[in-house]
Amino acid sequence: MKKIFLMFILPATILFSFCANPEQAAGGAGSEAETIREVMDYSYVDGIQNLLGEEAIRPGFWEGFEMLMLVDGRIQKLPLDQWIARVEDQKAQNLQHEHSVRANYLDIHVTGTAASVALELWRGDEQLFTDYFQLYKFDDGWKIVSKIFHRH
């Protein structure tokens, strides 16, 4: 019985796992997800949340980006330039915290040139936000095009 398992079932299981997601097996989706995570970490987590500022933010965001916020039952939009202005103002005020913000990635889903990212932001032991992002892959790389969130 053990020989049958090793000869037929184990190889079939491995083969099936590669066939179930051929992009990831070939390095496609997996490497794209890692590239997206790098964009998110640099431009969003560090650029915005840890106040690195505009030079870190711009490379990872599409110029027409908008954050959609639910405020008193209505949707408000925050364009990228206004968000950057807020970050630069906080940076100028030297608003430093004891702990840096860190991301806990819940999901990175890639389909061709479109992707979605779900993540939690934490500062120390305090959960700040659960964020949902949409990204597109442009000629110059992945760009964040929109965001919604829940504040904890």
Summary of the structure (lengths in Angstrom):
residues: 152
radius of gyration: 19.6
end to end distance: 52.7
largest distance: 69.5
contacts: 414
relative contact order: 0.15
helix: 43%
strand: 41%
